[in-house]
Amino acid sequence: MGSIIQAAEFIPVATTEQLKDGALMEAKAGDRRILLARVGDKYYAAESNCPHMGARLADGALEGTVLTCPRHASKFDLTDGRIIRWTDWTGIKASVSKLFRSPRSLTIYPVKVEGNNILVKL
Ligand code: FES
């Protein structure tokens, strides 16, 4: 058997030393980029770019498991990807933006830790 990685396998993306409690980082998972977050001893993985307009989420802010996008402050819960707030735009700006960008939750990936390795299943 070769070393071809199956789509459903967990693959190592970072080590626990690379990610401090409360921190966000971008990591490579195969040929894709993902977002990693650590809250206490729990690790979360999600798509790396905001579902609104693609901002790099590793530059966002983390409060508990709630991630805030650095660009227009949409908020997502990293436990399940649900939207807590879709942009900080209000009024007409918000209605216009919603015509073009329907709210979409964040894609979350399963994570496990083995030894010092953080593994993600895409
Ligand atoms: S790009 Fe993230 S809220 Fe707009």
Backbone and ligand atoms as CSV (ligand in chain L), in Angstrom:
chain,resi,resn,atom,element,x,y,z
A,1,MET,N,N,0.842,-1.198,0.000
A,1,MET,CA,C,0.000,0.000,0.000
A,1,MET,C,C,0.876,1.248,0.000
A,2,GLY,N,N,0.453,2.251,-0.706
A,2,GLY,CA,C,1.218,3.494,-0.755
A,2,GLY,C,C,0.900,4.391,0.422
A,3,SER,N,N,1.358,5.610,0.346
A,3,SER,CA,C,1.126,6.533,1.456
A,3,SER,C,C,0.106,7.604,1.071
A,4,ILE,N,N,-0.778,7.243,0.155
A,4,ILE,CA,C,-1.792,8.216,-0.264
A,4,ILE,C,C,-2.755,8.470,0.898
A,5,ILE,N,N,-2.970,9.735,1.189
A,5,ILE,CA,C,-3.859,10.085,2.298
A,5,ILE,C,C,-5.303,10.023,1.816
A,6,GLN,N,N,-6.099,9.239,2.511
A,6,GLN,CA,C,-7.522,9.146,2.175
A,6,GLN,C,C,-8.234,10.402,2.672
A,7,ALA,N,N,-9.283,10.795,1.965
A,7,ALA,CA,C,-9.999,12.022,2.308
A,7,ALA,C,C,-10.558,11.997,3.724
A,8,ALA,N,N,-10.913,10.801,4.204
A,8,ALA,CA,C,-11.574,10.730,5.503
A,8,ALA,C,C,-10.614,10.517,6.672
A,9,GLU,N,N,-9.316,10.556,6.401
A,9,GLU,CA,C,-8.352,10.340,7.485
A,9,GLU,C,C,-8.078,11.616,8.261
A,10,PHE,N,N,-7.722,11.427,9.533
A,10,PHE,CA,C,-7.207,12.555,10.305
A,10,PHE,C,C,-5.768,12.792,9.873
A,11,ILE,N,N,-5.422,14.023,9.613
A,11,ILE,CA,C,-4.050,14.321,9.227
A,11,ILE,C,C,-3.442,15.334,10.202
A,12,PRO,N,N,-2.145,15.173,10.531
A,12,PRO,CA,C,-1.502,16.100,11.465
A,12,PRO,C,C,-1.349,17.487,10.834
A,13,VAL,N,N,-1.708,18.519,11.584
A,13,VAL,CA,C,-1.644,19.877,11.040
A,13,VAL,C,C,-0.768,20.817,11.866
A,14,ALA,N,N,-0.545,20.473,13.129
A,14,ALA,CA,C,0.268,21.336,14.003
A,14,ALA,C,C,0.547,20.562,15.280
A,15,THR,N,N,1.377,21.154,16.132
A,15,THR,CA,C,1.606,20.546,17.442
A,15,THR,C,C,0.958,21.424,18.511
A,16,THR,N,N,0.683,20.818,19.642
A,16,THR,CA,C,0.014,21.569,20.715
A,16,THR,C,C,0.888,22.725,21.206
A,17,GLU,N,N,2.220,22.589,21.097
A,17,GLU,CA,C,3.118,23.677,21.526
A,17,GLU,C,C,2.962,24.914,20.648
A,18,GLN,N,N,2.510,24.716,19.416
A,18,GLN,CA,C,2.399,25.852,18.488
A,18,GLN,C,C,1.191,26.738,18.778
A,19,LEU,N,N,0.279,26.242,19.584
A,19,LEU,CA,C,-0.985,26.956,19.778
A,19,LEU,C,C,-1.258,27.154,21.268
A,20,LYS,N,N,-1.126,28.400,21.718
A,20,LYS,CA,C,-1.368,28.708,23.134
A,20,LYS,C,C,-2.871,28.786,23.405
A,21,ASP,N,N,-3.224,28.647,24.666
A,21,ASP,CA,C,-4.619,28.773,25.073
A,21,ASP,C,C,-5.169,30.139,24.619
A,22,GLY,N,N,-6.292,30.142,23.960
A,22,GLY,CA,C,-6.926,31.388,23.509
A,22,GLY,C,C,-6.407,31.902,22.176
A,23,ALA,N,N,-5.533,31.112,21.538
A,23,ALA,CA,C,-4.906,31.596,20.299
A,23,ALA,C,C,-5.567,31.007,19.054
A,24,LEU,N,N,-5.331,31.710,17.947
A,24,LEU,CA,C,-5.765,31.272,16.620
A,24,LEU,C,C,-4.530,31.137,15.751
A,25,MET,N,N,-4.548,30.218,14.831
A,25,MET,CA,C,-3.470,30.155,13.841
A,25,MET,C,C,-3.997,29.523,12.562
A,26,GLU,N,N,-3.291,29.810,11.472
A,26,GLU,CA,C,-3.624,29.162,10.216
A,26,GLU,C,C,-2.657,27.996,10.053
A,27,ALA,N,N,-3.143,26.883,9.548
A,27,ALA,CA,C,-2.286,25.718,9.341
A,27,ALA,C,C,-2.602,25.108,7.989
A,28,LYS,N,N,-1.677,24.298,7.520
A,28,LYS,CA,C,-1.886,23.607,6.247
A,28,LYS,C,C,-2.397,22.206,6.541
A,29,ALA,N,N,-3.414,21.807,5.827
A,29,ALA,CA,C,-3.923,20.444,5.929
A,29,ALA,C,C,-3.927,19.904,4.505
A,30,GLY,N,N,-2.894,19.148,4.168
A,30,GLY,CA,C,-2.735,18.736,2.776
A,30,GLY,C,C,-2.483,19.974,1.937
A,31,ASP,N,N,-3.300,20.178,0.909
A,31,ASP,CA,C,-3.100,21.361,0.071
A,31,ASP,C,C,-4.074,22.484,0.431
A,32,ARG,N,N,-4.727,22.342,1.587
A,32,ARG,CA,C,-5.669,23.392,1.995
A,32,ARG,C,C,-5.183,24.114,3.235
A,33,ARG,N,N,-5.701,25.309,3.415
A,33,ARG,CA,C,-5.415,26.069,4.624
A,33,ARG,C,C,-6.627,25.977,5.533
A,34,ILE,N,N,-6.366,25.829,6.811
A,34,ILE,CA,C,-7.470,25.784,7.765
A,34,ILE,C,C,-7.156,26.699,8.939
A,35,LEU,N,N,-8.173,26.979,9.714
A,35,LEU,CA,C,-8.015,27.753,10.937
A,35,LEU,C,C,-7.971,26.785,12.109
A,36,LEU,N,N,-7.034,27.008,13.027
A,36,LEU,CA,C,-6.994,26.236,14.261
A,36,LEU,C,C,-7.180,27.189,15.432
A,37,ALA,N,N,-7.870,26.718,16.446
A,37,ALA,CA,C,-8.069,27.528,17.642
A,37,ALA,C,C,-7.938,26.629,18.857
A,38,ARG,N,N,-7.475,27.242,19.944
A,38,ARG,CA,C,-7.376,26.490,21.190
A,38,ARG,C,C,-8.109,27.246,22.293
A,39,VAL,N,N,-8.954,26.526,23.018
A,39,VAL,CA,C,-9.665,27.097,24.155
A,39,VAL,C,C,-9.452,26.128,25.312
A,40,GLY,N,N,-8.579,26.486,26.248
A,40,GLY,CA,C,-8.205,25.569,27.316
A,40,GLY,C,C,-7.495,24.383,26.699
A,41,ASP,N,N,-7.987,23.189,26.978
A,41,ASP,CA,C,-7.382,21.998,26.400
A,41,ASP,C,C,-8.157,21.481,25.193
A,42,LYS,N,N,-9.063,22.299,24.708
A,42,LYS,CA,C,-9.848,21.886,23.527
A,42,LYS,C,C,-9.334,22.603,22.285
A,43,TYR,N,N,-9.349,21.867,21.191
A,43,TYR,CA,C,-8.871,22.409,19.913
A,43,TYR,C,C,-10.011,22.370,18.912
A,44,TYR,N,N,-10.039,23.391,18.056
A,44,TYR,CA,C,-11.095,23.496,17.050
A,44,TYR,C,C,-10.461,23.787,15.687
A,45,ALA,N,N,-11.083,23.267,14.654
A,45,ALA,CA,C,-10.607,23.530,13.290
A,45,ALA,C,C,-11.784,23.980,12.443
A,46,ALA,N,N,-11.500,24.929,11.556
A,46,ALA,CA,C,-12.554,25.474,10.692
A,46,ALA,C,C,-11.929,25.912,9.378
A,47,GLU,N,N,-12.791,26.255,8.427
A,47,GLU,CA,C,-12.268,26.820,7.185
A,47,GLU,C,C,-11.500,28.096,7.535
A,48,SER,N,N,-10.497,28.434,6.710
A,48,SER,CA,C,-9.589,29.518,7.086
A,48,SER,C,C,-10.109,30.909,6.756
A,49,ASN,N,N,-11.114,30.975,5.862
A,49,ASN,CA,C,-11.583,32.291,5.435
A,49,ASN,C,C,-13.057,32.494,5.758
A,50,CYS,N,N,-13.387,33.730,6.046
A,50,CYS,CA,C,-14.740,34.077,6.476
A,50,CYS,C,C,-15.775,33.781,5.386
A,51,PRO,N,N,-16.914,33.169,5.746
A,51,PRO,CA,C,-17.976,32.900,4.764
A,51,PRO,C,C,-18.590,34.185,4.208
A,52,HIS,N,N,-18.380,35.319,4.874
A,52,HIS,CA,C,-18.949,36.583,4.368
A,52,HIS,C,C,-18.168,37.068,3.149
A,53,MET,N,N,-16.951,37.570,3.330
A,53,MET,CA,C,-16.196,38.075,2.185
A,53,MET,C,C,-14.732,37.634,2.225
A,54,GLY,N,N,-14.497,36.510,2.865
A,54,GLY,CA,C,-13.197,35.864,2.720
A,54,GLY,C,C,-12.049,36.363,3.567
A,55,ALA,N,N,-12.309,37.166,4.586
A,55,ALA,CA,C,-11.196,37.634,5.428
A,55,ALA,C,C,-10.481,36.448,6.081
A,56,ARG,N,N,-9.199,36.652,6.371
A,56,ARG,CA,C,-8.386,35.605,6.997
A,56,ARG,C,C,-8.765,35.537,8.487
A,57,LEU,N,N,-9.392,34.436,8.868
A,57,LEU,CA,C,-9.949,34.352,10.215
A,57,LEU,C,C,-8.893,34.215,11.302
A,58,ALA,N,N,-7.682,33.794,10.946
A,58,ALA,CA,C,-6.605,33.705,11.950
A,58,ALA,C,C,-6.254,35.096,12.481
A,59,ASP,N,N,-6.655,36.153,11.761
A,59,ASP,CA,C,-6.417,37.523,12.228
A,59,ASP,C,C,-7.578,38.035,13.080
A,60,GLY,N,N,-8.549,37.193,13.329
A,60,GLY,CA,C,-9.721,37.587,14.108
A,60,GLY,C,C,-9.459,37.511,15.601
A,61,ALA,N,N,-10.533,37.593,16.371
A,61,ALA,CA,C,-10.415,37.568,17.830
A,61,ALA,C,C,-11.222,36.396,18.373
A,62,LEU,N,N,-10.727,35.838,19.469
A,62,LEU,CA,C,-11.382,34.689,20.075
A,62,LEU,C,C,-11.773,35.027,21.507
A,63,GLU,N,N,-13.052,34.800,21.822
A,63,GLU,CA,C,-13.542,34.983,23.189
A,63,GLU,C,C,-14.286,33.720,23.551
A,64,GLY,N,N,-13.708,32.906,24.423
A,64,GLY,CA,C,-14.274,31.580,24.629
A,64,GLY,C,C,-14.207,30.860,23.302
A,65,THR,N,N,-15.323,30.273,22.880
A,65,THR,CA,C,-15.319,29.580,21.580
A,65,THR,C,C,-15.915,30.454,20.474
A,66,VAL,N,N,-16.130,31.742,20.766
A,66,VAL,CA,C,-16.712,32.631,19.760
A,66,VAL,C,C,-15.607,33.387,19.018
A,67,LEU,N,N,-15.608,33.201,17.711
A,67,LEU,CA,C,-14.614,33.814,16.837
A,67,LEU,C,C,-15.242,35.042,16.167
A,68,THR,N,N,-14.514,36.162,16.198
A,68,THR,CA,C,-14.982,37.372,15.516
A,68,THR,C,C,-14.099,37.638,14.308
A,69,CYS,N,N,-14.724,37.800,13.153
A,69,CYS,CA,C,-13.994,38.087,11.915
A,69,CYS,C,C,-13.341,39.468,12.002
A,70,PRO,N,N,-12.087,39.581,11.519
A,70,PRO,CA,C,-11.398,40.878,11.616
A,70,PRO,C,C,-11.961,41.952,10.685
A,71,ARG,N,N,-12.734,41.566,9.662
A,71,ARG,CA,C,-13.137,42.577,8.674
A,71,ARG,C,C,-14.461,43.256,8.991
A,72,HIS,N,N,-15.541,42.490,9.140
A,72,HIS,CA,C,-16.836,43.123,9.409
A,72,HIS,C,C,-17.495,42.556,10.664
A,73,ALA,N,N,-16.656,41.905,11.487
A,73,ALA,CA,C,-17.071,41.485,12.831
A,73,ALA,C,C,-18.211,40.469,12.891
A,74,SER,N,N,-18.373,39.664,11.848
A,74,SER,CA,C,-19.285,38.530,12.012
A,74,SER,C,C,-18.739,37.633,13.112
A,75,LYS,N,N,-19.652,36.963,13.813
A,75,LYS,CA,C,-19.233,36.085,14.915
A,75,LYS,C,C,-19.763,34.682,14.681
A,76,PHE,N,N,-18.904,33.714,14.938
A,76,PHE,CA,C,-19.252,32.303,14.757
A,76,PHE,C,C,-18.831,31.524,15.998
A,77,ASP,N,N,-19.620,30.499,16.325
A,77,ASP,CA,C,-19.225,29.619,17.425
A,77,ASP,C,C,-18.434,28.452,16.846
A,78,LEU,N,N,-17.212,28.281,17.343
A,78,LEU,CA,C,-16.333,27.252,16.783
A,78,LEU,C,C,-16.738,25.829,17.167
A,79,THR,N,N,-17.655,25.678,18.119
A,79,THR,CA,C,-18.057,24.321,18.487
A,79,THR,C,C,-18.911,23.683,17.387
A,80,ASP,N,N,-19.694,24.516,16.691
A,80,ASP,CA,C,-20.549,23.954,15.638
A,80,ASP,C,C,-20.625,24.829,14.384
A,81,GLY,N,N,-19.937,25.957,14.375
A,81,GLY,CA,C,-19.897,26.820,13.203
A,81,GLY,C,C,-21.071,27.764,13.071
A,82,ARG,N,N,-22.002,27.719,14.030
A,82,ARG,CA,C,-23.214,28.537,13.854
A,82,ARG,C,C,-22.894,30.038,13.929
A,83,ILE,N,N,-23.734,30.790,13.233
A,83,ILE,CA,C,-23.575,32.243,13.206
A,83,ILE,C,C,-24.133,32.833,14.492
A,84,ILE,N,N,-23.318,33.641,15.160
A,84,ILE,CA,C,-23.798,34.380,16.334
A,84,ILE,C,C,-24.246,35.767,15.873
A,85,ARG,N,N,-23.495,36.335,14.911
A,85,ARG,CA,C,-23.867,37.626,14.317
A,85,ARG,C,C,-23.310,37.655,12.893
A,86,TRP,N,N,-24.127,38.124,11.958
A,86,TRP,CA,C,-23.682,38.214,10.553
A,86,TRP,C,C,-23.333,39.664,10.253
A,87,THR,N,N,-22.090,39.994,10.294
A,87,THR,CA,C,-21.503,41.339,10.098
A,87,THR,C,C,-21.993,42.334,11.155
A,88,ASP,N,N,-21.256,43.428,11.277
A,88,ASP,CA,C,-21.690,44.494,12.181
A,88,ASP,C,C,-22.378,45.602,11.397
A,89,TRP,N,N,-22.713,45.299,10.129
A,89,TRP,CA,C,-23.398,46.300,9.329
A,89,TRP,C,C,-24.863,46.356,9.745
A,90,THR,N,N,-25.404,47.553,9.700
A,90,THR,CA,C,-26.811,47.712,10.080
A,90,THR,C,C,-27.551,48.468,8.961
A,91,GLY,N,N,-28.864,48.454,9.037
A,91,GLY,CA,C,-29.689,49.252,8.129
A,91,GLY,C,C,-29.521,48.869,6.672
A,92,ILE,N,N,-29.456,49.895,5.819
A,92,ILE,CA,C,-29.430,49.686,4.373
A,92,ILE,C,C,-28.194,48.888,3.955
A,93,LYS,N,N,-27.046,49.237,4.554
A,93,LYS,CA,C,-25.798,48.554,4.218
A,93,LYS,C,C,-25.945,47.046,4.459
A,94,ALA,N,N,-26.597,46.710,5.562
A,94,ALA,CA,C,-26.787,45.297,5.889
A,94,ALA,C,C,-27.722,44.628,4.892
A,95,SER,N,N,-28.817,45.308,4.531
A,95,SER,CA,C,-29.761,44.689,3.585
A,95,SER,C,C,-29.092,44.483,2.240
A,96,VAL,N,N,-28.301,45.465,1.799
A,96,VAL,CA,C,-27.618,45.330,0.516
A,96,VAL,C,C,-26.618,44.194,0.583
A,97,SER,N,N,-25.840,44.148,1.660
A,97,SER,CA,C,-24.820,43.099,1.763
A,97,SER,C,C,-25.467,41.719,1.794
A,98,LYS,N,N,-26.637,41.623,2.407
A,98,LYS,CA,C,-27.292,40.316,2.495
A,98,LYS,C,C,-27.867,39.857,1.157
A,99,LEU,N,N,-28.117,40.830,0.250
A,99,LEU,CA,C,-28.571,40.443,-1.083
A,99,LEU,C,C,-27.483,39.651,-1.791
A,100,PHE,N,N,-26.250,40.072,-1.558
A,100,PHE,CA,C,-25.133,39.444,-2.260
A,100,PHE,C,C,-24.492,38.309,-1.474
A,101,ARG,N,N,-24.543,38.395,-0.196
A,101,ARG,CA,C,-23.876,37.408,0.647
A,101,ARG,C,C,-24.867,36.870,1.669
A,102,SER,N,N,-25.521,35.773,1.308
A,102,SER,CA,C,-26.443,35.203,2.287
A,102,SER,C,C,-25.646,34.665,3.458
A,103,PRO,N,N,-26.177,34.820,4.646
A,103,PRO,CA,C,-25.472,34.290,5.807
A,103,PRO,C,C,-25.191,32.797,5.651
A,104,ARG,N,N,-23.993,32.417,5.946
A,104,ARG,CA,C,-23.607,31.004,5.884
A,104,ARG,C,C,-22.777,30.686,7.113
A,105,SER,N,N,-23.063,29.555,7.722
A,105,SER,CA,C,-22.294,29.206,8.910
A,105,SER,C,C,-20.887,28.771,8.506
A,106,LEU,N,N,-20.027,28.696,9.498
A,106,LEU,CA,C,-18.630,28.350,9.285
A,106,LEU,C,C,-18.501,26.829,9.194
A,107,THR,N,N,-17.695,26.352,8.248
A,107,THR,CA,C,-17.462,24.908,8.153
A,107,THR,C,C,-16.460,24.491,9.230
A,108,ILE,N,N,-16.852,23.518,10.032
A,108,ILE,CA,C,-16.016,23.043,11.139
A,108,ILE,C,C,-15.527,21.634,10.811
A,109,TYR,N,N,-14.295,21.348,11.172
A,109,TYR,CA,C,-13.722,20.024,10.928
A,109,TYR,C,C,-13.453,19.308,12.259
A,110,PRO,N,N,-13.619,17.989,12.277
A,110,PRO,CA,C,-13.308,17.232,13.494
A,110,PRO,C,C,-11.812,17.304,13.813
A,111,VAL,N,N,-11.515,17.386,15.103
A,111,VAL,CA,C,-10.127,17.494,15.569
A,111,VAL,C,C,-9.885,16.430,16.620
A,112,LYS,N,N,-8.675,15.870,16.629
A,112,LYS,CA,C,-8.270,15.061,17.771
A,112,LYS,C,C,-6.799,15.321,18.051
A,113,VAL,N,N,-6.399,15.024,19.283
A,113,VAL,CA,C,-5.012,15.222,19.685
A,113,VAL,C,C,-4.431,13.865,20.032
A,114,GLU,N,N,-3.263,13.600,19.459
A,114,GLU,CA,C,-2.537,12.366,19.783
A,114,GLU,C,C,-1.130,12.776,20.189
A,115,GLY,N,N,-0.807,12.535,21.461
A,115,GLY,CA,C,0.485,13.022,21.954
A,115,GLY,C,C,0.495,14.533,21.839
A,116,ASN,N,N,1.491,15.070,21.134
A,116,ASN,CA,C,1.568,16.522,20.929
A,116,ASN,C,C,1.021,16.955,19.589
A,117,ASN,N,N,0.462,16.024,18.858
A,117,ASN,CA,C,0.008,16.350,17.502
A,117,ASN,C,C,-1.489,16.666,17.455
A,118,ILE,N,N,-1.800,17.736,16.755
A,118,ILE,CA,C,-3.198,18.081,16.493
A,118,ILE,C,C,-3.533,17.532,15.112
A,119,LEU,N,N,-4.576,16.718,15.058
A,119,LEU,CA,C,-4.976,16.100,13.784
A,119,LEU,C,C,-6.376,16.562,13.410
A,120,VAL,N,N,-6.579,16.752,12.125
A,120,VAL,CA,C,-7.853,17.258,11.619
A,120,VAL,C,C,-8.338,16.356,10.492
A,121,LYS,N,N,-9.637,16.155,10.465
A,121,LYS,CA,C,-10.243,15.384,9.359
A,121,LYS,C,C,-11.016,16.354,8.472
A,122,LEU,N,N,-10.632,16.437,7.220
A,122,LEU,CA,C,-11.302,17.375,6.296
A,122,LEU,C,C,-12.477,16.708,5.604
L,1,FES,S1,S,-15.354,39.218,5.727
L,1,FES,FE1,FE,-15.837,38.402,7.678
L,1,FES,S2,S,-17.536,39.567,8.321
L,1,FES,FE2,FE,-17.082,40.343,6.339
